[in-house]
Amino acid sequence: MFSTVIHLAEAPPQLMPARELMAFTLGSHILLVPFGVALPFITLLMHYRGLRRGDPVALKLARRWSAVMAVQFAIGVVTGTVLSFELGLLWPGMMGRWGDVFGLGFGVEAWAFFLEAVLIAVYLYGWRRLKPWTHFWLGAPLPLAALMGAFGIIAANAWMNTPRGFSLDSQGKPVDVDVRQAIFTPMFGPEYWHFVVAMFMTAGYVVAGVYAVGWLRGRRDRYHRLGFTLPFTVAAILTPVQFMVGDSAARAVFHKQPVKFAATELVWDTDTHVPEYLFGRLNSDGTISGGIKIPQLDSILAGFKPSTQVTGLTAVPESDRPTAVQATIAHWAFDIMVTVGSLLILLALWYGWSWLRHRELPRSRWFFRCAAVAGAACLLTVECGWITTEVGRQPWIVYNQMRVSEAVTGTRAGSLWAMLGLVVVVYVMVFGAFIAVVLKMRTRWRIADETPAAAHGAPAPEADTPYGPRNDPGAAAGGAVSAGGCDRNVGGAS
C-alpha cells in the first residue's frame, strides 16, 4: 500500500482519468477485434465449402455471416477511430517524441483498414451479382487485409514493450531510426502470433456458441449443425496451438521483460527454485496472501529446470516497477487467461475424441452448454491478455524509456473525467445499436427459415439461394424461373 501511495503522490492529477479513458475505450474495442480479424476467414471457409460441394446451407451461412461481419466492421470503425484520436490527445508526450520511430505500424494498420473496407463492400455486393467463384476469389484477400491490420497494431505495441531501432542524441531525442528494427522487435513475433491465434480461437468459439445455444433449444437441423461444426473445429484445432504459442510468449517476456514477468508471477526477490502462485495477492512488503503455492514450478516453467534464476521486482528501484496492486492485477489477469485456456483444451479434446471415434458431435448437453460459454470465456481471456501486457509494463509507456506520467496530456483532470462519462454513454448506445441490429437480423433469418414460401408463391425474405438474379415478388411464375436460375448457378459452382 505504501508504494501505491508514493506512485499516486508523484503522478499528475490527469493521469488517472486519462488511463481510465484509454482502458475503457481499448477494452471495448478489443471485444470487436476477433471478429474483424478472424470472421472473414471463417466466412470464406464456409463459402468455399458451399461452392466446392454445391451446398446451399453452407452458402446461406456464409452470406449471413458476411452481413454480421459488415455490421461489426462498421462498429469497429467507430471504436477504432476513437482510439486513434486518444493516442494523440491523451498521450502527446509519447507520440510527439517517439511517433517517428514506431508510427509506421499505425500507417500499415490504416492502409489495411481502407483495403478491408473496400473488400467487404465488394464481397457484400457480389452475393447476387457476380459469378460464384469470381465472387469467392474477390473476397479471398479479406483475411490477409485483416492480418495486415493486426500486424501494424502489434508492431507498435511490441515496440512499446521492447523499444529499439533508434539512437538518442545529446538531448535524449531519438535519431538514426532503423524502421526494420523498430517493427521487428524481440517481442513482435511472440506477441503477434499469440494475438492472431487468440483472435481466430475467440471468433470460432463465439460463432459456434450461437449455434450451440440453438442446439440446446432443440434446433437440430443441418443448418445449426454445420453452423456449429465448422467454426468450432477451427477453434478446437487452434486451442492446443495457442497453449504452446502462449507458453513461448510468456518465456519471451521472461527473457526480454524480466520485471513484467516478475509482476505477472508475483516474484519479489531474485532467486532460483521459485514457486508458482495460482492467484493470490502481493503485499507491499513482498509477502503473498492467499493463492495456491506450487514449489519450484515458476523456475521450471521459465527455464525448464528448478535452478533457473527468476528476476524479482526488487531487482529494480521501486519507482521503476509496478506497484503491489498493479502486479496483483497483472497476475490475476494472467492466471485467468491460463485457466480458461486449460479448460478449453479439455473441451477441444472432448470434441476431438467424439469426432474421431463416432464421426459425430458429442451427444451430451453438457458439451453444448460448455461450448455456448466458451465464446464469452475467450472474450474474457482477450481482455485479460491486454491487461497483462499493459499493466505489467507499468510505470513505463515505452519500456525503460518513458514513463506513463511523462507522456500524459496536460488537459485538466475534470475535463477528462467528463469526457470519460460522455464516451461511456456513447459506447453504450453504439454497442446497444450493434446488438439490436444483429438480433433483428437473427429474427429475420429465423422467419425466413420457418416460412419457406410467402404469399402468391414468392420466396420468404432471405430464403432463396445466394446466387442468381433476385426473385420477382410480383409473379409466382417469375419467382419459379428465378429460383431455377439460382439452382443452376449453385450446381454449376459445385
C-alpha positions in Angstrom: 0.0 0.0 0.0 2.9 2.4 0.8 4.4 2.0 -2.7 1.0 2.7 -4.2 0.7 5.9 -2.2 4.1 7.0 -3.4 3.2 6.4 -7.1 -0.1 8.3 -6.7 1.6 11.2 -5.0 4.1 11.7 -7.8 1.5 11.3 -10.6 -0.1 14.3 -12.2 -3.9 14.6 -11.4 -4.9 14.0 -15.0 -3.1 10.6 -15.2 -5.8 8.6 -13.6 -8.7 9.8 -15.8 -6.5 9.5 -18.9 -5.7 5.9 -18.1 -9.3 5.1 -17.3 -10.5 6.6 -20.5 -7.9 4.7 -22.5 -8.6 1.5 -20.7 -12.3 1.7 -21.3 -12.1 2.5 -25.0 -9.4 -0.1 -25.6 -11.3 -2.7 -23.5 -14.4 -2.0 -25.5 -12.7 -2.1 -28.9 -10.8 -5.3 -28.2 -14.1 -7.2 -27.9 -14.7 -6.5 -31.6 -11.2 -7.3 -32.9 -11.6 -11.1 -33.0 -14.5 -10.7 -35.5 -12.6 -8.2 -37.6 -9.5 -10.3 -37.8 -10.9 -13.9 -37.9 -14.6 -13.8 -39.0 -13.6 -13.1 -42.7 -11.6 -16.3 -42.7 -14.3 -18.4 -41.1 -16.9 -16.9 -43.5 -14.8 -17.6 -46.6 -14.1 -21.2 -45.3 -17.8 -21.8 -45.1 -18.2 -20.1 -48.5 -15.6 -22.4 -50.1 -17.3 -25.4 -48.6 -20.6 -24.3 -50.1 -19.2 -23.8 -53.6 -17.0 -26.9 -53.6 -19.8 -29.2 -52.5 -22.7 -27.3 -54.1 -24.2 -26.9 -50.6 -26.9 -24.2 -50.3 -26.9 -24.4 -46.5 -23.2 -23.5 -46.3 -23.8 -20.7 -48.8 -26.6 -19.4 -46.7 -24.5 -19.4 -43.6 -21.6 -17.7 -45.4 -23.9 -14.9 -46.7 -25.4 -14.3 -43.2 -22.0 -14.3 -41.5 -20.8 -11.7 -44.1 -23.7 -9.5 -43.1 -22.7 -9.7 -39.4 -19.1 -9.1 -40.4 -20.1 -5.9 -42.2 -22.1 -4.6 -39.2 -19.2 -5.4 -36.9 -16.8 -3.6 -39.2 -18.9 -0.5 -39.1 -19.0 -0.5 -35.2 -15.2 -1.2 -35.2 -14.7 1.9 -37.4 -16.2 4.0 -34.6 -14.3 2.5 -31.7 -11.0 2.2 -33.6 -11.2 5.8 -34.7 -11.7 6.9 -31.1 -8.6 5.0 -30.1 -6.6 6.6 -32.8 -7.5 10.1 -31.6 -6.9 9.2 -28.0 -3.3 8.2 -28.7 -2.5 11.8 -29.8 -4.8 13.6 -27.4 -4.2 11.7 -24.2 -0.5 10.8 -24.7 1.1 13.7 -26.6 4.4 13.2 -24.9 4.8 9.7 -26.3 3.5 10.5 -29.8 5.5 13.7 -30.1 8.8 12.2 -29.1 8.5 8.6 -30.4 6.0 8.8 -33.2 8.7 8.9 -35.9 10.2 5.7 -34.6 7.2 3.4 -34.3 4.5 5.3 -36.2 4.8 3.2 -39.3 2.8 0.4 -37.6 -0.2 2.7 -37.4 0.3 3.6 -41.0 0.2 -0.1 -42.0 -2.9 -0.5 -39.9 -4.6 2.4 -41.7 -3.9 1.1 -45.1 -5.2 -2.3 -44.1 -8.3 -0.7 -42.7 -9.1 1.0 -46.0 -8.3 -2.1 -48.0 -10.6 -4.2 -45.8 -13.4 -1.7 -46.1 -13.2 -1.9 -50.0 -13.0 -5.7 -49.9 -16.0 -6.0 -47.6 -18.1 -3.8 -49.8 -17.2 -5.8 -52.9 -17.9 -9.1 -51.1 -21.3 -8.0 -49.9 -22.2 -6.5 -53.2 -21.2 -9.7 -55.1 -23.5 -12.2 -53.5 -26.3 -11.8 -56.1 -24.4 -10.1 -58.9 -21.1 -12.0 -59.6 -20.3 -15.5 -60.7 -19.8 -17.8 -57.7 -16.1 -18.5 -57.9 -15.3 -14.9 -59.1 -17.1 -13.7 -56.0 -15.2 -16.0 -53.7 -11.8 -15.1 -55.1 -12.6 -11.4 -54.8 -13.3 -12.0 -51.1 -10.2 -14.2 -50.6 -7.8 -11.2 -49.8 -10.1 -10.2 -46.8 -8.3 -12.4 -44.2 -4.9 -11.1 -45.5 -6.1 -7.5 -45.0 -7.2 -8.3 -41.5 -3.9 -9.9 -40.7 -2.1 -6.9 -42.1 -4.1 -4.6 -39.8 -3.1 -6.8 -36.8 0.5 -6.7 -38.0 0.5 -2.9 -37.8 -1.0 -2.6 -34.3 1.0 -5.4 -32.8 4.2 -4.0 -34.3 3.5 -0.7 -32.5 2.6 -2.4 -29.2 5.6 -4.8 -29.4 7.9 -1.8 -29.9 6.5 -0.1 -26.8 7.4 -3.3 -24.9 10.9 -3.8 -26.3 11.8 -0.4 -28.0 14.8 -0.4 -30.4 15.7 0.8 -33.9 17.0 4.3 -32.8 19.7 6.2 -31.1 19.4 9.1 -28.7 21.1 12.4 -29.2 22.6 14.6 -26.5 19.1 15.9 -25.7 17.6 12.5 -25.4 15.7 12.7 -28.6 15.5 9.6 -30.9 17.6 9.8 -34.1 19.0 7.4 -36.7 15.8 5.5 -36.9 16.0 2.0 -38.4 12.5 1.2 -39.5 13.1 -2.6 -39.9 14.4 -2.9 -36.3 11.6 -0.7 -35.0 9.0 -3.0 -36.5 10.6 -6.4 -35.9 11.4 -6.0 -32.3 12.2 -9.0 -30.0 8.6 -9.2 -28.7 6.9 -8.8 -32.1 6.9 -12.4 -33.2 5.7 -14.0 -29.9 3.1 -11.2 -29.4 1.8 -11.3 -33.0 1.2 -15.0 -33.2 -0.2 -15.2 -29.7 -2.6 -12.4 -30.6 -3.6 -13.8 -34.1 -4.3 -17.3 -32.8 -6.3 -15.9 -29.9 -8.4 -13.9 -32.4 -9.2 -17.0 -34.5 -9.9 -19.1 -31.5 -12.2 -16.5 -30.0 -14.2 -15.9 -33.2 -14.6 -19.6 -33.7 -15.9 -20.3 -30.2 -18.2 -17.2 -30.3 -19.8 -18.1 -33.6 -20.1 -21.8 -32.6 -21.6 -20.8 -29.3 -24.5 -19.1 -31.1 -25.5 -22.4 -32.7 -24.7 -24.3 -29.5 -27.5 -22.3 -27.9 -29.8 -23.1 -30.8 -28.9 -26.8 -30.4 -29.8 -26.7 -26.7 -33.1 -25.2 -27.6 -34.0 -28.1 -29.8 -32.9 -26.8 -33.3 -31.1 -29.9 -34.5 -31.3 -29.3 -38.3 -28.3 -29.3 -40.6 -28.2 -25.5 -40.6 -27.4 -25.4 -36.9 -25.1 -28.5 -37.1 -23.0 -27.0 -39.9 -23.0 -23.6 -38.3 -21.6 -25.1 -35.1 -19.2 -27.6 -36.5 -17.1 -25.6 -38.9 -16.2 -22.6 -36.5 -15.9 -24.9 -33.5 -13.5 -27.2 -35.4 -11.3 -24.2 -36.3 -11.2 -23.1 -32.7 -10.6 -26.6 -31.3 -7.7 -27.2 -33.6 -6.1 -23.9 -32.6 -6.6 -24.3 -28.8 -3.6 -26.6 -28.2 -1.6 -24.5 -30.7 -2.4 -21.4 -28.7 -1.3 -23.0 -25.4 2.1 -23.6 -26.9 2.3 -20.2 -28.5 1.2 -18.6 -25.3 3.9 -20.5 -23.4 6.5 -19.3 -25.9 5.3 -15.7 -25.5 5.5 -15.9 -21.7 9.1 -17.2 -22.0 9.9 -14.3 -24.3 8.6 -11.9 -21.6 10.9 -13.8 -19.1 13.9 -13.0 -21.2 13.1 -9.6 -22.6 10.9 -8.0 -19.9 12.0 -9.7 -16.6 10.3 -7.2 -14.4 7.0 -7.6 -16.1 7.4 -11.4 -15.8 8.1 -10.9 -12.0 4.9 -8.9 -11.7 2.7 -11.5 -13.5 4.2 -14.3 -11.4 4.4 -12.3 -8.1 8.2 -12.8 -7.7 9.5 -10.4 -5.1 13.2 -11.3 -4.8 15.6 -12.7 -7.5 16.1 -16.3 -6.7 16.2 -19.9 -8.0 13.7 -22.7 -7.2 10.9 -20.0 -7.3 7.4 -21.3 -6.6 4.4 -20.7 -8.7 1.4 -19.0 -7.2 -2.0 -19.6 -8.6 -3.9 -16.4 -7.9 -3.1 -14.8 -4.5 -2.3 -11.1 -3.7 1.0 -9.4 -3.4 1.5 -7.2 -0.4 3.8 -4.1 -0.3 6.3 -5.9 1.9 6.7 -8.7 -0.6 4.6 -11.3 1.1 1.8 -13.1 -0.8 -1.7 -13.6 0.7 -3.9 -16.4 -0.4 -3.4 -18.4 -3.6 -2.1 -21.9 -4.2 1.6 -22.3 -3.9 3.4 -24.9 -6.1 7.0 -25.3 -5.1 9.7 -24.6 -7.8 7.2 -24.6 -10.7 7.9 -21.0 -11.7 11.6 -21.7 -12.3 10.7 -24.9 -14.2 8.3 -23.1 -16.4 10.7 -20.3 -17.1 13.8 -22.3 -17.8 12.8 -26.0 -17.7 14.7 -26.7 -14.5 14.3 -25.7 -10.8 17.7 -24.0 -10.8 16.6 -21.3 -13.3 17.0 -17.9 -11.7 14.0 -15.6 -11.9 14.4 -11.9 -11.6 12.3 -10.4 -8.8 10.6 -7.0 -8.5 13.2 -5.7 -6.1 15.9 -6.0 -8.8 15.0 -2.5 -9.9 14.2 0.6 -7.9 10.7 0.9 -6.5 9.9 3.8 -8.9 10.7 1.6 -12.0 8.4 -1.3 -11.2 4.7 -2.0 -10.9 3.1 -1.4 -7.6 1.8 -4.3 -5.5 -1.7 -3.6 -6.7 -0.7 -3.4 -10.3 1.3 -6.6 -10.0 -1.7 -8.4 -8.5 -3.9 -7.2 -11.3 -1.5 -8.4 -13.9 -1.1 -11.7 -12.1 -4.8 -12.4 -11.8 -5.3 -11.5 -15.5 -2.5 -13.9 -16.5 -3.9 -16.7 -14.3 -7.4 -16.3 -15.6 -6.1 -16.4 -19.1 -4.1 -19.6 -18.4 -7.0 -21.2 -16.5 -9.6 -20.6 -19.3 -7.1 -21.8 -21.9 -6.5 -25.1 -20.0 -10.3 -25.7 -19.7 -10.7 -25.0 -23.4 -8.1 -27.7 -24.2 -10.3 -30.2 -22.3 -13.3 -29.1 -24.3 -11.4 -29.4 -27.6 -10.2 -32.9 -26.6 -13.8 -33.9 -25.7 -14.9 -32.7 -29.2 -11.9 -34.4 -31.0 -12.4 -37.7 -29.1 -16.0 -37.9 -30.0 -15.4 -37.0 -33.7 -12.6 -39.5 -34.1 -14.5 -42.3 -32.5 -18.0 -41.8 -33.8 -17.7 -39.2 -36.6 -20.4 -37.1 -34.9 -20.8 -34.4 -32.4 -20.8 -35.3 -28.7 -24.4 -36.1 -27.5 -24.1 -34.7 -24.0 -26.0 -31.5 -23.3 -23.1 -30.5 -21.0 -20.8 -30.4 -24.0 -23.1 -27.9 -25.7 -23.5 -25.9 -22.5 -19.7 -25.6 -22.3 -19.5 -24.7 -26.0 -22.1 -22.0 -25.5 -20.0 -20.5 -22.7 -16.6 -20.9 -24.5 -17.1 -17.8 -26.6 -17.7 -15.5 -23.7 -14.7 -17.1 -21.8 -12.5 -16.4 -24.8 -13.5 -12.8 -24.9 -12.6 -12.6 -21.2 -9.1 -14.0 -21.9 -8.7 -11.4 -24.7 -9.3 -8.7 -22.1 -7.0 -10.4 -19.7 -4.2 -10.7 -22.2 -4.2 -6.9 -22.8 -4.4 -6.2 -19.1 -1.3 -8.4 -18.6 0.5 -6.7 -21.4 -0.3 -3.1 -20.4 -0.5 -3.2 -16.6 2.6 -5.5 -16.2 4.6 -2.8 -18.1 3.9 -0.1 -15.6 5.1 2.5 -14.9 6.5 2.6 -18.4 4.6 3.6 -21.5 7.8 3.0 -23.5 9.6 0.3 -21.6 12.6 1.7 -19.7 12.5 4.9 -21.9 9.4 6.9 -21.0 7.0 6.8 -18.0 3.2 7.0 -18.4 3.2 10.1 -16.3 5.7 11.8 -18.7 3.5 11.1 -21.7 0.1 12.2 -20.4 -1.7 15.2 -21.6 -1.9 18.5 -19.8 -5.7 18.7 -20.0 -7.4 19.2 -16.7 -8.5 16.1 -14.8 -12.1 17.3 -14.6 -12.4 17.6 -18.3 -11.0 14.1 -18.8 -13.5 12.7 -16.3 -16.3 14.4 -18.1 -15.0 13.0 -21.4 -15.0 9.5 -19.9 -18.6 9.8 -18.9 -19.6 11.0 -22.3 -17.7 8.2 -24.0 -19.3 5.6 -21.8 -22.8 6.9 -22.8 -21.9 6.9 -26.5 -20.4 3.4 -26.3 -23.5 2.0 -24.6 -25.6 3.4 -27.3 -23.3 2.2 -30.1 -23.0 -1.4 -28.7 -26.7 -1.4 -28.0 -27.4 -0.5 -31.6 -25.0 -3.2 -32.7 -26.8 -5.9 -30.6 -30.2 -4.6 -31.7 -29.2 -4.9 -35.4 -27.8 -8.4 -35.0 -30.9 -9.5 -33.1 -33.1 -8.0 -35.8 -31.2 -9.9 -38.5 -31.4 -13.1 -36.5 -35.2 -12.7 -36.2 -35.5 -12.1 -39.9 -33.4 -15.2 -40.7 -35.5 -17.3 -38.4 -38.7 -16.2 -40.0 -37.2 -17.0 -43.4 -36.2 -20.5 -42.3 -39.6 -21.2 -40.8 -41.5 -19.7 -43.7 -40.4 -21.5 -46.9 -42.9 -19.6 -49.1 -44.7 -16.3 -48.7 -48.0 -15.3 -50.3 -48.5 -15.7 -54.0 -45.6 -18.1 -54.3 -42.9 -15.5 -53.7 -40.0 -16.8 -51.5 -39.7 -15.6 -47.9 -37.0 -12.9 -47.2 -33.5 -14.4 -47.2 -34.9 -17.9 -48.1 -33.5 -18.0 -51.7 -30.0 -19.2 -52.5 -27.3 -16.5 -52.6 -26.5 -16.6 -56.4 -28.6 -15.7 -59.4 -31.0 -12.8 -60.1 -33.3 -11.6 -57.4 -36.7 -13.2 -57.3 -39.7 -11.1 -58.5 -42.2 -10.9 -55.7 -44.9 -9.8 -58.1 -45.3 -13.0 -60.1 -45.1 -16.6 -58.9 -44.0 -17.8 -62.3 -41.2 -15.3 -62.5 -40.2 -16.4 -59.0 -40.0 -20.0 -60.1 -37.9 -19.2 -63.1 -35.5 -17.1 -60.9 -35.2 -19.9 -58.3 -34.3 -22.2 -61.1 -31.6 -19.9 -62.2 -30.3 -19.9 -58.7 -30.2 -23.6 -58.6 -28.3 -23.8 -61.8 -25.7 -21.3 -60.6 -25.1 -23.2 -57.4 -25.0 -26.5 -59.2 -22.5 -25.1 -61.7 -20.4 -23.8 -58.8 -20.0 -27.3 -57.5 
